[in-house]
Amino acid sequence: QVQLVESGGGLVNTGGSLNLSCEVSRVSIRTYPMGWWRQATGKQRELVARMNRNYGIQYSDSVKERFTISRDVAKNTLYLQMNNLKPEDTAIYYCNGGITDPLWSWGQGTQVTVSS
């Protein structure tokens, strides 16, 4: 069973930065499209960034030019660098494989809270 372990969240002020990590076990992230989703309280989970196998990258309009998705294939780890954070970025952040729908069971996620 694929395991996803997210980390790096925390409490930051508006305009601050965080770098999230997602360690993936039992599959190689080299062979799958990977993405970051987030779920705010009372809202549906949404895909905010994804990286295709050939390094093609897409972002949701809400995070474009502020967030950067990357990966380290040797460490089998996915990253999300988040800059200029806004209160509306407050959510639990999850990683998973897939282009639109997740491929595997969700991990525990990592909480990001941005204070105004």
N, C-alpha and C positions, 0 to 999 in steps of 0.2 A: 504494500500500500504506500502510495506517495505521501511523504510528510512535508509540510510547509511550516516553517517557523519564522514568523515576522518579528522584528525588533527595531528599536530606534525611535519609537514614538516618545512623546512627552508633552510638557506644557511650555508654550512659548508665547511671547508677545506678538502682536500684529507687526508684520514686517520681518519677523525672525525666520530662521532656517532650521530644517531637520533633514537628516539623511536616513532613510529607512532601508533595512536589509531584509532579505528573505532567503533563508537557507533551504534548499530543496534536496530531499533525499529520495533515492531509489529510481530516479530518472535523470537523464542529462538534459539540462535546460537548453543545450545546444540544438536539440532535436525537436523542440516544441516552441510555438509562439507563447510568449509569457506576458502577463499583464498585472497591473495594480488596480484594484477596486477599492472603493470606500463606501461606508454606510454610516450616515448620520442618524441620530435618534429620530425615529418616526418616519424615516425615508427609506426608499428602496436602495439596494446596493447598486452602485454605478461604476462603470469602467472608466478610469481616468487616464490611463496610459497603457500602451501595449507595444511590444517589440516582436516583430515577426522573426522567423528563423534566419532570414537574410539581412537582418538588422534594420529592416524598414520599421519606422516608428510613427505612431499616431498618438495624439493627445486630445482629450476633450477640450472644448472651447474654454471651460471654466479654469483650466490649469495651464493652458498653452502659454509658453514663454516664461513660466514660473517653475514648472516641474521638469525634471530630466530623468528619464528611465535609462538604466544601463545594466550590464551584466558582466560578471567575471566567470567565464566558463570553467576555468581551472578550479575555482572555489565553488562552482555550482550555485552561485548566489546572484540574486536579482536585487537591484538597488532602485531607490527613488529619491533623488535629491529634490527637496522642496524649498524654494526661496520665496521671499516676499509673501509669507503666509498671511492669510486673512481669516477672520472669525468663521466665515462660511466653509473653510477647509476642515473645521473640527469634525472628526469622524473616527471610526475604527477603520484602519487600512489593512487590506488583505492582498496577498499575491495569489496567483493561480496560473495555470496554463490555459490556453485558449484564445480565440480571436474575439468572440462575442460572448459565448457561454463558457463557464468554467469547466475544466476537464476533470478535476479531482475534488475530493472533499476539502472543505475550507479548513485552514489553520485557525489558531486562536486570534489572529490579528494583533495589531498594535494601535493603541489609542493615541491620537493626535488631538491636542486641545490648544486652540489659539485664542488668547484673551485679547479683548479690545481695549 
